[in-house]
Every structure is written in structure tokens, then in C-alpha cells.
Amino acid sequence: MENYFRPKNFLKKSNYKRAAVKYLEAIDAKPAEQDAYVRLADVYMKQKESGKAVKILEKGEANAKKKTKIKRRIKTKKKMKKKKQ
């Protein structure tokens, strides 16, 4: 779990690329944990990369043991996408 907290330091400084790298490392280390997928999706959204956000959430849905947060985010992203259209 400690890998999840370091990227927050990069987020505070708006260093989204470094935060994304750290979340990807956390996902590689523990692919069954949903938090890193959700937080990485948030980083991608801050970078205006919604396609990447959806893809990482879908990957998380396939790999994570608990999926509650991931499913909620996917639902939210789909609603936002519909509103933009």
C-alpha cells in the first residue's frame, strides 16, 4: 500500500507524469488492488486524457479483486461522455 501514497506528492505539485509513473508501478506491484487504477484514472483526467482513463479503469475492472470504486468511476466517466455529446 505504501506505493499509493508517494504519487500524491507529485499530484500536489501538478507533476502528473511522475504521478502516473508511480501509479503504474503500484499497479505492476499489486494488480489486484483497485485504488491505484482509480487514482491513475484521475491523473489521466487531470491531463485531459479521458481515453486513457477509461482504458485503465477497464484494466482495473479485469484485474482487481474489489471493483466497487472502479465500477463507480466507469459509470461516472460514461455519464460525462454522454453529456459532452
N, C-alpha and C positions, 0 to 999 in steps of 0.2 A: 504493500500500500504506500510506502514512503515515496515511490516514484511519482505518485499522483500529485504530491504537494509541491515539488520543485517547479513544475511548469507555471504554477500560479505566480511565482516571482517574475517570470518573463511576461505574463499577461499584464501585471501591474505596470510594467514598463512599455507595454504595447509592442513587445517583441514577439509577434505571433509566429514567425518562422521557427524560432528557438522553442517556443512552447509546443508547436506542432511536432517537432522532432522528439521532444521529451515524452509527449503523449504516445507517439508511435513506439518509442522504446518501452513504455509501460505496457502497451498492448502486446508487443512481442514477448515481454516477460510473463505477462498474465493475460492471455487472450480470453479467458473465461470471465474476467471482471468487466462489468458494464460501464463503470464510471469513466474510464479513460476514453472510451468510444464517444460517450456523451460530451465530455469536455473537449475532445478534439473536434467534434462537430461544431461546438460553439466557437472554437477558434476559426474554423473554416467560414462560419457565418460572419464573423467579425471582419474577415478578409473578403467578404462578398463572393465566396466560392460555395454557393449552395449545392451545386452538383457533387462536390467532394464531400460536403456534409452529409448528404443523403447516402452516398456510397459507403461512408464509414459507419453510418448508423445501420445500414443493411448488413455490413460485415459483422458488426457487433451483434445484431439480431441472430445471425447464423452461428456465432461462436460463443457468446456469453451464456452463462448458466442462468442468471437472473436477467430478465429482459424488460422489466417494468418501465424503467426510465427511458430505455431505448425506444420502446413502442410508443411511449408518450411523445417523445421528440419527433419521431417519424410522422405521427399524426399531426403534430403542430406544423411541421415543415410542409406537409401536403396541403393543409388549410391555407398557409401563407402563399403557397404557389398558386392555388386556385384564385385567391383574392387578387393576385398580380395579373392574372389572365383576364 
